[in-house]
Amino acid sequence: MDDREQYVQFFLQSHVDTRLFEFRENGELHMVSIVDVLDDGLSSVYTFFNPDVAAGFGTYGILWQIGQCLANDLPYLYLGYWIGDCRKMNYKARFKPAEVYIDNKWLIFHTDIL
C-alpha cells in the first residue's frame, strides 16, 4: 500500500461483511487473515504473517477457511488472485477441485489453463 487512502479504500470501504481473524500462539501474533463473508461462501481477501516464524501459514489459512465454510454450511471458498509465476502464491494451486474465472466464466482449474 502506498498511502493511508489506498489502505482505507482497499480494506475499510467495503459493501460486504469483512472480518479480520488473528492467529496467535501463546499470545504472540503469527498471522492475520482478512476475509469477506458472502452469502455463498468466504472470500480470502488478504493474509499476512510473521516471516520469522515457520512457513506454511498460507496453507494453514486456507485449511482454516475451508473449515469455517464447512462449519457454516457455505459451499464456496474464494481464494482470490493467483499468479502462476509468483512462487509465494503456488500453495493455492494445491487445493482441488478448483475453478478460475476467465473471460466472464468459471472454468475447471488446470495448471496449463493460464
Backbone hydrogen bonds, N-H to C=O, Kabsch-Sander energy under -0.5 kcal/mol:
donor,donor_aa,acceptor,acceptor_aa,energy
7,Y,3,D,-1.9
8,V,4,R,-2.7
9,Q,5,E,-2.5
10,F,6,Q,-2.4
11,F,7,Y,-2.8
12,L,7,Y,-0.7
12,L,8,V,-1.5
13,Q,8,V,-1.6
14,S,12,L,-1.1
17,D,37,V,-0.8
18,T,16,V,-1.2
19,R,35,V,-3.2
21,F,19,R,-0.5
21,F,33,S,-3.1
23,F,31,M,-2.9
24,R,22,E,-0.5
25,E,28,E,-2.1
28,E,25,E,-2.1
30,H,23,F,-2.9
31,M,23,F,-1.6
32,V,48,F,-2.9
33,S,21,F,-2.5
34,I,46,Y,-3.4
35,V,19,R,-3.0
35,V,33,S,-0.6
36,D,43,S,-2.7
37,V,17,D,-3.2
38,L,36,D,-0.7
38,L,41,G,-2.9
42,L,76,Y,-1.8
43,S,36,D,-2.5
44,S,42,L,-0.5
44,S,78,Y,-3.2
45,V,34,I,-2.1
45,V,43,S,-0.9
46,Y,34,I,-1.5
48,F,32,V,-2.4
50,N,30,H,-2.8
53,V,50,N,-1.5
60,Y,56,G,-2.5
61,G,57,F,-3.0
62,I,58,G,-1.9
63,L,59,T,-2.5
64,W,60,Y,-2.7
65,Q,61,G,-2.2
66,I,62,I,-2.7
67,G,63,L,-2.2
68,Q,64,W,-2.0
69,C,65,Q,-2.3
70,L,66,I,-2.5
71,A,67,G,-2.6
72,N,68,Q,-1.6
73,D,70,L,-1.2
74,L,69,C,-3.0
76,Y,40,D,-1.6
78,Y,42,L,-3.3
79,L,77,L,-0.6
84,G,82,W,-0.6
86,C,83,I,-2.1
87,R,85,D,-0.8
89,M,86,C,-1.8
90,N,87,R,-1.2
92,K,89,M,-1.7
93,A,90,N,-1.1
94,R,91,Y,-1.2
95,F,92,K,-1.4
96,K,94,R,-0.7
100,V,107,L,-2.6
102,I,100,V,-0.8
102,I,105,K,-2.5
105,K,102,I,-1.0
107,L,100,V,-2.8
109,F,98,A,-3.1
113,I,110,H,-2.3
